[in-house]
Amino acid sequence: MRKPLDSRAMGERGSALTRSVLLLAILAGVVGVVWYTASRIKELNRQLAASERRAMEMNERLREYSAELEAAIERAREARARAEVAEKRAQETEEALRQTERQAESAARQRNRAKQEAMAAEAEALRAKQQVEEIRRRREAELDRMQQALNKIAPTRRTPSGMVLTLADSQFRFDFDSAALRPENREKLARIAGVLLASEGYRLFIDGHTDDVGTEEYNQKLSERRARAVRDYLVKAGVPAELIEVRGFGKTQPLVRAKTKEARARNRRVEIGIVDTIIHYERALRR
């Protein structure tokens, strides 16, 4: 039969049980704290991982934004450079336009000056033409007067440059093989000199010609001697020597190609060519 427990034993057993319950409670609290802590740590780890992922995403976005920002800055820089180039070109275009306008204004002024100068030149040309025509008219009248006066002395014909006075053998005779002037020849030359001295603006060409009798050399020298004899008389009569040129043609330029006495008499002659230097001069100006 079991022996009943005494109060002391029962008290010890109660204390032990209390301690056990307290220990279990403590253990349960510790376990709960540990479990809560583990759960919290797990949750924090999960949140940390999520935060790290978000941070990585944000870093990636930040890199993307940085790249876009750099690209935007580069585009802005390029756009600014293009804008500067465009502005420079616009300034150059504007300057070129102003230069073109200045050139156009200068060209217009030059055109106006040229037009005025052309009008003045036309007016001057008209005045010069009128003066030339007046000179020509007076000169033609003077030549007509000279021809009429000379025709009374010897046959005189007009030419494009003046006139030719012919001293034929029938009116102006030389002795055989002689260049000496006869008295009647001197009288004619004196009258011719009087007409020439009353005129101006001419040159004289005194040409000697012979018939076909004799050699070419003989006739050439004879024609030169007779032409010089006429020149010398006119110079003594007052005609300036610098206006006279002497030429001998011998028998090379006959008026009549025949061997009759009459033909040879016509071919023996002295011709005085009178060249109008005033009309010739005006023609040269007009060319």
C-alpha positions in Angstrom: 0.0 0.0 0.0 1.4 3.3 -1.1 2.5 5.7 1.4 0.7 9.1 1.3 2.8 12.1 0.4 3.6 14.6 3.0 3.1 18.3 2.5 6.8 18.9 2.0 7.0 16.5 -0.8 3.9 17.9 -2.3 5.3 21.3 -2.1 8.5 20.3 -3.8 6.5 18.6 -6.5 4.4 21.7 -7.0 7.4 23.9 -7.2 9.0 21.6 -9.7 5.8 21.6 -11.7 5.7 25.4 -11.6 9.2 25.6 -12.7 8.5 23.3 -15.5 5.5 25.2 -16.6 7.5 28.4 -16.3 10.3 26.9 -18.2 7.9 25.7 -20.9 6.4 29.1 -21.0 9.8 30.7 -21.3 10.8 28.2 -24.0 7.5 28.8 -25.8 8.2 32.6 -25.7 11.7 32.1 -26.8 10.5 29.8 -29.7 7.9 32.4 -30.5 10.4 35.2 -30.5 12.8 33.1 -32.6 10.1 32.2 -35.0 8.9 35.8 -35.2 12.4 37.1 -35.6 13.1 34.5 -38.3 9.9 35.4 -40.1 10.8 39.1 -39.7 14.3 38.5 -41.0 12.9 36.5 -43.9 10.4 39.3 -44.6 13.2 41.9 -44.3 15.4 39.8 -46.6 12.5 39.6 -49.1 12.0 43.3 -48.8 15.8 43.9 -49.2 15.9 41.7 -52.3 12.9 43.6 -53.7 14.6 46.9 -52.8 17.8 45.7 -54.4 15.9 44.7 -57.6 14.2 48.1 -57.6 17.5 49.7 -57.0 19.0 47.8 -59.9 16.0 48.7 -62.1 16.4 52.3 -61.0 20.1 52.2 -61.8 19.3 50.7 -65.2 16.7 53.4 -65.8 19.2 55.9 -64.5 21.7 54.7 -67.0 19.1 54.8 -69.7 18.1 58.3 -68.7 21.7 59.3 -68.6 22.3 57.9 -72.1 19.1 59.6 -73.3 20.2 62.8 -71.6 23.7 62.6 -73.2 22.1 61.9 -76.5 19.7 64.8 -76.0 22.6 67.0 -75.0 24.5 65.9 -78.1 21.5 66.5 -80.3 21.1 69.9 -78.7 24.7 70.6 -79.4 24.4 69.5 -83.0 21.2 71.5 -83.3 23.0 74.5 -81.9 25.9 74.0 -84.3 23.5 73.7 -87.2 21.7 76.7 -86.0 25.0 78.6 -85.9 25.8 77.4 -89.4 22.4 78.3 -90.6 22.7 81.8 -89.0 26.1 82.3 -90.5 24.8 81.3 -93.9 21.8 83.5 -93.4 24.1 86.4 -92.6 26.3 85.6 -95.6 23.2 85.4 -97.8 22.0 88.7 -96.4 25.4 90.2 -97.0 25.5 88.8 -100.5 22.0 90.2 -101.1 23.1 93.6 -99.9 26.2 93.3 -102.1 24.1 92.3 -105.0 21.8 95.3 -104.3 24.8 97.6 -104.1 26.2 96.1 -107.4 22.8 96.5 -109.0 22.6 100.2 -107.9 26.2 100.7 -109.1 25.3 99.0 -112.4 22.2 101.2 -112.7 24.3 104.3 -112.1 26.9 103.2 -114.6 24.1 102.4 -117.1 22.6 105.9 -116.6 26.1 107.5 -117.0 26.7 105.4 -120.1 23.3 106.4 -121.5 24.1 110.0 -120.8 27.5 109.7 -122.3 26.0 107.9 -125.3 23.5 110.7 -125.8 26.2 113.2 -125.4 28.4 111.3 -127.9 25.5 111.0 -130.3 24.9 114.8 -130.0 28.7 115.4 -130.5 28.7 113.0 -133.4 25.8 114.8 -134.9 27.5 118.1 -134.5 30.7 116.6 -135.9 28.8 115.2 -138.8 27.2 118.5 -139.5 30.6 120.2 -139.3 32.1 117.5 -141.6 29.2 118.0 -144.0 29.7 121.8 -143.9 33.5 121.3 -144.5 32.7 118.9 -147.3 30.3 121.3 -148.8 32.7 124.2 -148.7 35.5 121.9 -149.9 33.5 120.7 -152.8 32.7 124.3 -153.7 36.4 125.1 -153.5 37.3 122.2 -155.7 34.7 123.2 -158.2 36.2 126.7 -158.2 39.7 125.3 -158.6 38.6 123.0 -161.4 36.9 125.8 -163.3 39.9 128.0 -162.9 42.4 125.3 -164.0 40.2 124.2 -166.9 40.8 127.6 -168.4 44.5 126.8 -168.4 44.6 123.1 -169.3 42.2 120.1 -169.3 41.3 119.2 -165.7 39.2 116.2 -164.6 37.9 115.3 -161.2 39.0 112.1 -159.4 37.8 110.4 -156.1 40.7 112.1 -154.3 40.8 115.4 -156.1 41.6 116.2 -159.7 44.2 115.8 -162.4 45.5 118.5 -164.7 47.0 117.3 -167.9 49.7 119.3 -169.7 49.6 117.6 -173.1 52.3 117.9 -175.7 49.9 119.9 -177.9 49.7 122.6 -175.2 52.8 122.1 -173.2 55.6 121.2 -175.5 59.3 120.4 -174.7 62.1 120.5 -177.2 63.5 117.1 -178.4 65.5 115.4 -175.6 65.1 118.5 -173.4 63.5 119.3 -170.1 63.8 123.1 -170.5 60.6 125.0 -170.1 59.5 127.2 -173.1 58.2 130.7 -172.3 54.6 129.6 -173.1 55.1 126.7 -170.6 56.2 129.1 -167.9 53.2 131.3 -168.6 50.8 128.4 -168.1 52.7 127.3 -164.9 52.5 130.8 -163.5 48.7 130.8 -164.0 48.5 127.3 -162.4 50.6 128.5 -159.4 48.3 131.5 -159.0 45.3 129.1 -158.7 47.1 126.9 -156.2 48.3 129.7 -154.1 44.7 130.9 -153.8 43.7 127.5 -152.4 44.7 125.3 -149.5 44.4 121.7 -148.2 46.1 119.8 -151.1 49.2 117.9 -152.1 50.7 117.8 -155.6 51.9 114.8 -157.6 53.8 115.9 -160.7 54.1 112.9 -163.1 56.1 112.9 -166.3 55.2 110.6 -169.3 56.8 110.0 -172.7 55.9 108.3 -175.9 57.2 104.9 -177.0 60.2 106.2 -179.0 63.5 105.3 -177.3 64.5 102.9 -174.6 62.8 102.5 -171.3 65.8 103.8 -169.4 66.0 106.9 -171.6 62.3 107.7 -171.4 62.3 107.1 -167.6 65.0 109.6 -167.0 63.5 112.1 -169.5 60.1 111.9 -167.8 61.7 112.5 -164.4 63.6 115.5 -165.7 60.6 117.1 -167.2 58.5 116.5 -164.0 61.2 118.1 -161.9 61.4 121.1 -164.2 57.6 121.7 -163.6 58.1 121.2 -159.8 61.0 123.6 -159.7 59.0 126.4 -161.5 56.0 126.0 -159.2 58.3 126.1 -156.1 59.9 129.3 -157.4 56.4 130.7 -158.0 55.6 130.2 -154.2 54.1 126.7 -154.0 55.6 125.0 -150.9 58.1 122.4 -151.9 57.0 120.0 -149.2 53.6 119.7 -150.8 55.0 118.4 -154.1 56.1 114.9 -155.0 57.8 114.2 -158.4 57.4 110.9 -160.3 58.5 109.7 -163.7 56.7 106.9 -165.5 58.5 107.0 -168.9 56.5 105.2 -171.5 54.8 102.8 -169.1 51.4 104.6 -168.9 50.4 105.8 -172.4 47.0 107.4 -172.9 46.7 105.9 -176.4 48.2 102.6 -177.3 49.2 103.4 -180.9 52.3 104.4 -182.8 50.9 107.2 -184.8 52.1 110.7 -184.6 48.9 111.9 -183.0 49.0 109.1 -180.4 52.6 109.7 -179.5 51.8 113.5 -179.1 49.1 112.7 -176.6 51.2 110.3 -174.6 54.0 113.0 -174.2 52.6 114.9 -171.3 53.0 116.1 -167.7 50.1 115.5 -165.3 49.6 117.4 -162.1 47.6 115.4 -159.6 45.9 117.6 -157.0 45.0 115.5 -153.9 42.5 117.1 -151.5 44.0 116.4 -148.0 41.1 118.0 -146.2 38.4 115.7 -147.5 40.8 112.8 -147.3 41.4 113.7 -143.6 37.8 113.9 -142.8 37.2 110.5 -144.5 39.9 109.0 -142.3 38.2 110.5 -139.2 34.9 109.0 -140.2 36.4 105.5 -140.6 
